[in-house]
């Protein structure tokens, strides 16, 4: 199996991306679990600061989700046209948005988070249109719809570009969508030159494709190939360590000094340290390849887990069923595992229904 896998870069690449998406899904659940548990402890406690730090160390997860999308859909061998975008990708996101927003409204009413009134339906459609609903994690679906709209344009560029041109675009996006905004915030000086792209997420799309292109480069000999893989592994590992150290230092500083500006930067996906951390996790996980049935099973259910996991978390946080910190900070991880398994089970059962399987 190992020989066959190494002989086919596409198999190695796709299983690697499956692993990236799976661990990103796990990290998102951990991130949101710690965030949901903030209300159980005071802001001046060690438990709260520890929870904030752990949450911030998971901020690479959503960027990695987007990078997987870029790695897959910006593949030059794929046909990514506006006909396909409007016929397949966007309808799926819109359907999931409407269906699960309606289900979440029923959850809110059923658990007493909100009450039914004559304004409920108009407010539902208003929140659906504006993206200002109470279930904040749904922002990801709105973002994906926007990214799908520019996907054919980016794909056309990638298809006719060599690795140097793709690397140049990646570097330009990183500078103007990540570094420049941070410098502008810190110095309070606006920069006259800017790239007219609304968010950081196109960078993550291009980064994902750039990194798998690097992984598919072949060396002349097996020895050189092994050395190249070792260098990439070392580089990505260093990026992960730098991310962990950088985020930890920044988090501890803003918690100690109550620095609102630094807090906003550290929790923004455009923060350069988060970009580098996402590159490290994505690159290291994807490059390892291999097969892991557990991670690949999680990957198949990742979208459903992402949508559903906020339901038990909201019930726990709003109803205050119990305080995980009464046991210890470590017990929040146990809660996260429970939330993850519940969400996985619900997703698995829902996917047994053919109609729902098309959404998830």
Secondary structure, 3 states (H helix, E strand, C coil): CHHHHHHCHHHHHHHHHHHHHHHHHHHHHHHHHHHHHHHHCCCCCHHHHHHHHHHHCCCHHHHHHHHHHHHHHCCCCCCCCHHHHHHHHHHHHHHHHHHHHHHHHHHHHHCCCCCCCCCHHHHHHHHHHHCCCCCHHHHHHHHHHHHHHHHHHHHHHHHHCCHHHHHHHHHHHHHHHHHHHHHHHHHCCCCCCCCCCCCCHHHHHHHHHHHHHHHCCCCCCHHHHHHHHHHHHHHHHHHHHHHHHHHHHHHHHHHHHCCHHHHHHHCCCCCHHHHHHHHHHHHHHHHHCCCCHHHHHHHHCHHHHHHHHHHHHHHHHHHCCCCHHHCCCHHHHHHHHHHHHHHHHHHHHHCCCHHHHHHC
